[in-house]
Amino acid sequence: MIDCGFSLKKIESKLDKMDVNPHDIDTILVTHHHSDHSKSAFRASKKWGCNLISNAETARRLEWGGVSRLKIFSELERIEAGVDISLLPVPVPHDDAENVAVIACGKNGKRAAVVTDLGEVTTELISHLKKCDHISIEANYDHDRLMRGGYPDSLKRRVSGRGGHLSNYQTAKALQEIVHPGLRSIVLCHLSESNNLPHIAESEVLMGICESFNGSLRISKQDGPEFSNYIGQSDPQRIVA
């Protein structure tokens, strides 16, 4: 599991929709200490009997110093997270946090990425994403809606800065460079409820990649999941709840 920021009850409800037994989860990797990514990770680890993985700064900020099931990773250190999957954390810029994107590699060699909470897609990250079969990446805000909205100017600058979040436009531009023939699916995630709308994010990204991308493009909503992607899967599997 990558991040664990909902309440434990809500997370277990979401897993149930996917027919996933939480006790079958080997590892929870926490990308950074912000509560919407880490809030329930420690409790979930204890309840489900699984390992926790984070970098040293995240563990320090979450006060996990004495946790026996904790493993600390370094940047770009490949981690064996289970019998058939390894994880590669790639550093990304995000305010007040040593955040990482995560590249997962299955035993079949297929790769998937989870990329959220960054204000810029780095050259290093792009090089890793070009090898992925599936990418979940944030399209957090529409620039015009953010600038016209009710956020104070300081927060607008933070969200749109290098350590903030990706706009629809930034995500579209990055994907233009990343898309390759082996990329089967893209999920746009971490959409702001105040400064974005699913159809706006989808249309802006499609405008950027429609001529080069032949896979599936979906939106992940906070009240989901509505579908699931597995490494190497050609089409997302619709979840019937």
N, C-alpha and C positions, 0 to 999 in steps of 0.2 A: 504494500500500500504506500502510495506517495502522499504524504501529509494527512493530517487527521484533525481538522479544525472545527468541524461541527460538533454538536453534543454527541455523547456516546450513543444515546438512544436514537438520534437521527441517523448516525452513521450505520448502526445495525439495521435500521429500517431500509436504508438505501442498499446495503449489501443483500438483504433479503429479497429485494426486487430483482437482483441479479442471480439469485440462487447461490450465493456465496456464503459459506459457513465461516464466520470470523475466526473461529478456532483453527481453520486451515491456513490462515495467513502466517507466513514465516517471519516477515519483517515489515516494520513501518519505518520508512525513511522520511525524516522531517527536513524540508528544504531550508527553512529559516524559522526564527523564533516568534514571528508575529502570530498573534493568537488565532487568526482565521486560518492558519496552517498548522498550528501546533497544540491547540487547546486541549484536546482529548487524547493526545498520543500516549502520554504516560499511563493514564488509566486504562486505555485500550490494551497497551502492552501487558499490563498486570492481569487484566481480566482474560485476555485471549492466550496468554503464555507465549507471546512472540517477542522478537528482538527489536530494539530501537537503534536507529542509525542516524547520526547527524555529524556536522563538523564541530570543532572544538568551541567556536564562538557561540553557536546555537545552543550547545549543551550548557555552556556557562550562563547564558542569559536565561535559560529555562531551569537552572539550578538542578541539573541532572548528575552532579558529581559523584554521588554514591549509588547510582543505578547499576545493578549487576548485569542487566541484559543490554547495556549500552555499548555500541561500537562507534568509535570516532573515525571519520574518514578525512582524508586530505583532498585538496582539489585535484581533479583528474585521476583519482585513484579508483581503479575498477574494484567493485565490491561484489563478492558472491552472496547473493541475497536469498538463495534457495537452491534446491537441487537442480533446477533447470533454467535459472535466470541470473544475470549479473547486471549491476547498475553502475553507470559512470556519471558522477556529479561534475557539472561544468559551471564554473563561476559566472554569475551575471550581475550587473549593477542594480542595486536596490537600496534606497535610503535606510540607514540605521540597521543594516542586516547584512550578513555574509550569505547571501542567497545563492542557490544553485538551480540550474535546470538539470533534468535527469534523463539520461539515455539508457533505456532498458534493452538488453540483448538476450534473446531466447537461445535455447540450445540448437535451434535450427538456423541460427545466424541472422534471423530477422530482427529488426530494431524498431523501437518506438520511443517517442520523446514526450516529456511533459514539461512545458515551458510557461511559467507564470511569474508575475511580480518582477518586471524588469522594465527599465525605461529605454533600453537600446539593445538591439540584437548585435552582439559582437561578431567580429570576423571568425573568432575561434568557435563560437556556437554554430554559426552558419556552416562551417566545415563539417561539424558532426551531424547537423540536421540533414545535410545533403545525402547521408547514407541511410536515412530512416525510411521504413515502410509506412509508418503512421506517425503523425505529429498532432499533439494537443497543444495549442498555443493560445495565449490570451489575445483578445481584441477588446481591450478594456473600455475604451471611450471613443466617442465621436468628437473630434476637435471642436467643431462649431457648437455642439450642445454643451460641452464642458465650459467653453468661454462665455456662453450666454447664460449659463446656469447660476444657481445660487451659492456655489462655493465661494468662500473668501478668496481674494487674489493670491494669498500665500499658499493655499491648498491647491489652487489651479496650477500655480508654478510648480509645486511639488509633484502633482500627478503627471504633468506634461514634461517634466525634466528628465535628465538622464537616469536618475535614480527612482523614477516613478513607475509608470505603466506604459504599455504599448497602446497607441491609438489604432483605430481600424486601418488608417493609411500606412502607419509604420509596419503593421503586420502584413498588409498586402505587399508592400515593397520588399520586405524580407522574403516572403514566400515566392515572389517573382524570381529571386536569386536561388532559392532552395529547391523549387519543384524540379523533379527528375522523373524519368519513366517508371522507376520502381516505387514511387510514392503512391500508395493506394488510398489513403484516407487522411483527411484533415478535420480536426474538431476545433472550433473556436470556443474558448472558455473564458471564465473570469470577466464576463461582461458586467459593466457597471449598471446598476438599476436606475441610477440618476442621470447618467451621461451617455447612455447608449441604448440601442434597440436591436433585437436580433436581425431584423430585416435590413437595417442599415449596415451592420457589421458584415453580413453575408454578401450584400450587393457590392460593397466596396472591395472586399477581398476577391470576389468573383471577377470584377472588372480588371483586377490586376493579373489574375492567373488563368482566366477562362480559355485562352488560346494554347496554354501549355500543360494544363492539368486535366487528366481524364478520370481521376478517382472520385471518391465521395467527399462532400463537404457538409458538415453538420454543425449545429449549435448545441453546446452543453449549457443547460439552464440550471439555476441553483436548486430548483425543486425536482431535478432529475434524480437518477438517470432515466432517459427514455430509450437508450440503446447502449450497446457495448461494442468495443473494438478489441480484438485479440491480435497479437503479433502474427503477421502473415495472412490475416483474414482479408478477403477481397471486398466484402461488403459488410457494413455494420449490422449487427443482429438486433432487431427490434425487440424491446422488452415489453411484455404484456403483463401489467400489474393487476 
